[in-house]
Amino acid sequence: MQHLYAVCFPVSDQDTRRMIKLRASNEVLFTGRRNAAKAAWRAILKELGLQGKVSTYQMAKKWDNLKRRYKDLKYPPVGMENAADGASSWPWFHLMNDAMEGRLAGSAPLLSPVTQDDDQHPDPAPRHRLRLAPAQQPSSSTDFQEPCSGSLGGLEREWEVMERERAALEREREMVEQERAAVERERAAVQAERLWLDRERTAVEQDRALVEQERAALGREREALDQRALMMNSVGHPGHLNSLM
């Protein structure tokens, strides 16, 4: 049964490129509600012509792997900044960057969710099971159906858990982006305030220099006036004595 649900599967570069654009253009379909993402991935698989070849779980896993690789290159951990150089060698970085920043909206057709009733073969696993040759089937059809049902039930539960975790991660990513934007705004405000303070400090220094220059000029003028007064006093005393005599 393990080969029916293998996550590694051959998808051409062209299909991967189309999948990224379809996923970005139909973001509104991935609302986080129960089974909403699965119906959206069915629609994308139908558009790509991969129904019966790739499961919704596999395609969602591929998208998660693309996002994880993109984020590792876009926002490397502290001390791992040099790892970001790998962005130039990873073929999907620029396309994923456009997808994550909303520049691929409208780059692919808008799809309608494909529900279970609309899709006779929603996942590849049941179709593969139906095509098994009689010689490959277990001796007991009941024994075969029970492991299949158990596996499918387990995958459904795992899918729901992954969808909840994905929705939580998306909300956390949005919060981190908002906090990063707030930090950038605060940093810009601090920088602007620092520049204003520097200009004010320069203006104060210039005013202080002017005051010092004016004070020095007044000092020189006072000295000149004092000297003139002394000279006038020394010249005025003999004349005063002659007038008295």
C-alpha positions in Angstrom: 0.0 0.0 0.0 2.9 2.4 0.6 3.6 2.9 -3.1 0.0 4.2 -3.5 0.7 7.2 -1.3 4.3 8.1 -2.1 5.0 11.8 -1.6 7.8 11.9 -4.2 6.2 11.8 -7.6 7.3 12.9 -11.1 5.9 16.3 -12.0 7.4 18.2 -15.0 8.8 21.7 -14.6 6.0 23.0 -16.8 3.4 21.4 -14.5 5.2 22.8 -11.4 5.3 26.3 -12.9 1.6 26.1 -13.8 0.7 24.8 -10.3 2.5 27.7 -8.6 0.6 30.2 -10.7 -2.7 28.4 -10.2 -2.2 28.2 -6.5 -1.3 31.9 -6.3 -4.2 33.0 -8.5 -6.7 30.9 -6.5 -5.6 31.8 -3.0 -9.3 32.6 -2.2 -10.2 29.0 -2.5 -7.9 28.0 0.4 -10.0 29.4 3.2 -9.0 27.1 6.0 -12.5 25.6 6.3 -12.9 21.9 6.5 -12.0 20.2 3.2 -11.8 23.6 1.4 -8.2 23.1 0.6 -8.8 19.6 -0.7 -11.5 20.7 -3.0 -9.2 23.6 -4.3 -6.4 21.2 -4.9 -8.8 18.9 -6.8 -9.6 21.8 -9.1 -5.9 22.5 -9.7 -5.2 18.9 -10.4 -8.1 18.9 -12.9 -6.8 22.0 -14.6 -3.3 20.4 -14.9 -4.7 17.1 -16.1 -3.1 15.2 -13.3 -6.2 13.6 -11.8 -5.6 9.9 -11.2 -1.8 10.5 -11.3 -1.2 12.8 -8.3 -3.3 13.0 -5.1 -4.4 16.2 -3.4 -2.2 15.2 -0.4 0.8 14.9 -2.7 0.2 18.2 -4.4 -0.3 20.0 -1.1 2.9 18.5 0.2 4.8 19.7 -2.9 3.5 23.2 -2.3 4.5 23.1 1.3 8.0 22.0 0.3 8.3 24.8 -2.2 7.2 27.4 0.4 9.5 25.9 3.0 12.5 26.1 0.7 11.6 29.6 -0.4 11.3 30.9 3.2 14.7 29.2 4.1 16.3 31.1 1.2 14.3 34.4 1.7 14.7 34.6 5.5 17.7 32.5 6.5 18.3 32.0 10.2 20.8 34.2 12.0 24.3 33.0 11.1 23.1 31.3 8.0 22.8 34.4 5.8 25.3 33.0 3.3 22.8 30.2 2.6 20.6 32.8 0.8 23.1 32.7 -2.1 21.4 29.5 -3.1 18.4 31.5 -4.2 20.1 32.2 -7.5 20.6 28.5 -8.2 17.1 27.3 -7.1 15.0 27.5 -10.2 11.7 28.3 -8.4 12.9 31.1 -6.1 11.8 34.1 -8.3 8.5 32.5 -9.2 7.8 31.6 -5.6 8.8 35.1 -4.5 6.3 36.6 -7.0 3.7 34.2 -5.7 4.3 35.0 -2.0 4.3 38.7 -2.6 1.0 38.7 -4.6 2.4 39.5 -8.0 1.0 36.3 -9.6 -2.6 37.1 -8.9 -4.4 36.8 -12.2 -1.6 34.9 -13.9 -3.7 31.7 -14.2 -7.4 30.9 -14.6 -9.8 31.3 -11.7 -11.1 27.8 -10.7 -14.2 26.5 -9.0 -13.7 24.0 -6.1 -14.1 20.3 -7.2 -16.1 18.6 -4.5 -16.3 14.9 -3.9 -19.5 14.6 -5.8 -18.2 16.5 -8.8 -15.1 14.2 -9.1 -15.8 10.6 -9.6 -12.1 9.8 -8.9 -11.0 12.4 -6.3 -7.7 10.7 -5.4 -5.4 8.3 -7.2 -5.4 5.7 -4.5 -8.9 4.3 -5.0 -8.4 4.2 -8.8 -5.2 2.3 -8.5 -6.9 -0.1 -6.1 -9.7 -0.8 -8.7 -7.1 -1.5 -11.4 -5.2 -4.1 -9.5 -5.1 -7.4 -11.3 -6.8 -10.4 -9.7 -3.5 -12.1 -9.1 -2.2 -9.1 -7.2 -5.2 -8.9 -4.9 -5.1 -10.5 -1.4 -6.8 -13.8 -0.9 -9.6 -12.1 1.0 -11.3 -9.0 -0.5 -12.6 -8.2 3.0 -9.0 -8.3 4.4 -7.9 -6.0 1.5 -10.7 -3.5 2.0 -10.1 -3.2 5.8 -6.4 -2.2 5.4 -7.4 0.3 2.7 -10.1 1.8 4.7 -7.8 2.1 7.7 -5.1 3.7 5.6 -7.5 6.1 4.0 -9.0 7.1 7.3 -5.6 7.7 8.7 -4.6 9.8 5.7 -7.8 11.8 6.1 -7.1 12.5 9.7 -3.5 13.4 8.9 -4.7 15.7 6.1 -7.1 17.5 8.5 -4.3 17.9 11.1 -2.0 19.2 8.4 -4.6 21.7 7.1 -5.1 23.0 10.6 -1.4 23.3 11.1 -1.1 25.0 7.7 -3.8 27.5 8.5 -2.1 28.2 11.9 1.3 28.7 10.1 -0.3 31.0 7.6 -1.8 33.1 10.4 1.6 33.1 12.2 3.4 34.1 9.0 1.0 37.0 8.5 1.6 38.1 12.1 5.3 37.9 11.6 5.0 39.9 8.4 2.9 42.5 10.2 5.4 42.7 13.1 8.3 43.0 10.6 6.5 45.8 8.8 5.8 47.5 12.1 9.5 47.2 13.1 10.5 48.6 9.8 8.2 51.6 10.2 9.5 52.1 13.8 13.0 51.9 12.5 12.3 54.5 9.8 10.7 56.8 12.4 13.7 56.4 14.7 16.0 57.1 11.8 14.0 60.2 10.8 14.0 61.4 14.4 17.8 60.9 14.7 18.4 62.9 11.5 16.1 65.7 12.9 18.1 65.7 16.2 21.4 65.8 14.3 20.1 68.8 12.3 18.9 70.5 15.5 22.3 69.8 17.2 24.1 71.3 14.3 21.9 74.4 14.4 22.5 74.8 18.1 26.2 74.5 17.6 26.1 77.2 14.9 24.0 79.5 17.2 26.5 79.0 20.0 29.4 79.8 17.7 27.6 83.0 16.6 26.9 84.0 20.3 30.6 83.5 21.1 31.6 85.6 18.2 29.2 88.4 19.2 30.4 88.1 22.8 34.0 88.5 21.7 33.1 91.5 19.5 31.2 93.1 22.4 34.3 92.6 24.6 36.5 94.3 22.1 34.1 97.2 21.8 33.9 97.5 25.6 37.7 97.6 25.8 37.8 100.3 23.1 35.2 102.4 24.9 37.1 102.1 28.2 40.3 103.2 26.6 38.6 106.2 25.0 37.0 107.2 28.3 40.4 107.1 30.0 41.9 109.2 27.3 39.1 111.8 27.6 39.5 111.9 31.4 43.2 112.5 31.1 42.8 115.3 28.6 39.9 117.0 30.5 41.6 117.5 34.0 44.1 120.3 33.2 41.5 122.4 31.4 39.2 122.2 34.4 42.0 123.4 36.8 42.7 126.5 34.6 39.1 127.5 34.5 39.0 127.4 38.3 42.1 129.7 38.6 
